[in-house]
Amino acid sequence: MIELNGIAQVFLGGMLGPVLTELLKLAKWRDKKQIEMRYLRASYWIATCALFLLSGLITVAHGVDRVPLMRAMQLGL
């Protein structure tokens, strides 16, 4: 089991949950035009960056000492 210690590690671990979710969505899509349309919009990137930051902050708010990676990812989701 991987344990995270410190604000930076826990923050990044919390951000990993939504990142993996986005990668799974991307792998599921077969239509290249749909992918291009989504990733070219500024509103998508603004919302996604806000989600990643919020996920990391929520995870850090739950504690930063000896946090299992899986728990950090779940909190981030």
C-alpha positions as CSV (number, residue, x, y, z in Angstrom):
1,M,0.0,0.0,0.0
2,I,1.4,3.4,-1.0
3,E,1.1,6.1,1.7
4,L,1.3,9.8,1.0
5,N,2.8,12.2,3.4
6,G,2.7,16.0,3.2
7,I,0.6,18.6,1.5
8,A,2.1,18.2,-2.0
9,Q,1.8,14.4,-2.1
10,V,-1.7,14.3,-0.8
11,F,-2.8,17.2,-3.1
12,L,-1.4,15.4,-6.1
13,G,-2.9,12.1,-5.0
14,G,-6.3,13.7,-4.7
15,M,-6.0,15.2,-8.2
16,L,-5.2,11.8,-9.6
17,G,-8.8,10.5,-9.1
18,P,-10.4,13.0,-11.6
19,V,-7.4,12.6,-14.0
20,L,-7.9,8.9,-14.2
21,T,-11.6,9.4,-14.8
22,E,-10.9,11.8,-17.7
23,L,-8.5,9.3,-19.2
24,L,-11.1,6.6,-19.0
25,K,-13.6,8.8,-20.7
26,L,-11.1,9.6,-23.4
27,A,-10.3,5.9,-24.0
28,K,-14.0,5.1,-24.3
29,W,-14.7,7.6,-27.1
30,R,-14.3,6.4,-30.7
31,D,-15.3,9.5,-32.5
32,K,-12.2,11.7,-33.1
33,K,-14.3,14.8,-33.9
34,Q,-16.1,14.6,-30.6
35,I,-12.8,14.5,-28.8
36,E,-11.4,17.4,-30.8
37,M,-14.6,19.5,-30.2
38,R,-14.5,18.9,-26.4
39,Y,-10.8,19.6,-25.9
40,L,-10.7,22.7,-28.0
41,R,-13.2,24.7,-25.8
42,A,-11.7,27.0,-23.2
43,S,-14.7,26.4,-21.0
44,Y,-13.8,22.7,-20.7
45,W,-10.2,23.5,-19.6
46,I,-11.3,26.1,-17.1
47,A,-13.9,23.7,-15.5
48,T,-11.4,20.8,-15.6
49,C,-8.6,22.7,-13.9
50,A,-11.0,24.0,-11.3
51,L,-12.2,20.4,-10.7
52,F,-8.6,19.2,-10.3
53,L,-7.7,21.9,-7.8
54,L,-10.8,21.5,-5.8
55,S,-10.2,17.7,-5.6
56,G,-6.7,18.3,-4.3
57,L,-7.9,20.8,-1.7
58,I,-10.7,18.6,-0.5
59,T,-8.2,15.7,-0.1
60,V,-5.7,17.9,1.8
61,A,-8.5,19.1,4.1
62,H,-9.0,15.5,5.3
63,G,-5.4,15.2,6.5
64,V,-1.9,15.0,5.2
65,D,-0.2,12.4,7.3
66,R,0.0,8.7,6.2
67,V,-2.9,8.9,3.7
68,P,-3.2,5.8,1.6
69,L,-3.1,6.6,-2.2
70,M,-6.4,4.9,-2.8
71,R,-8.1,7.0,-0.1
72,A,-6.7,10.2,-1.6
73,M,-8.0,9.2,-5.1
74,Q,-11.4,8.3,-3.7
75,L,-11.6,11.6,-1.9
76,G,-10.6,13.5,-5.0
77,L,-13.3,11.8,-7.0
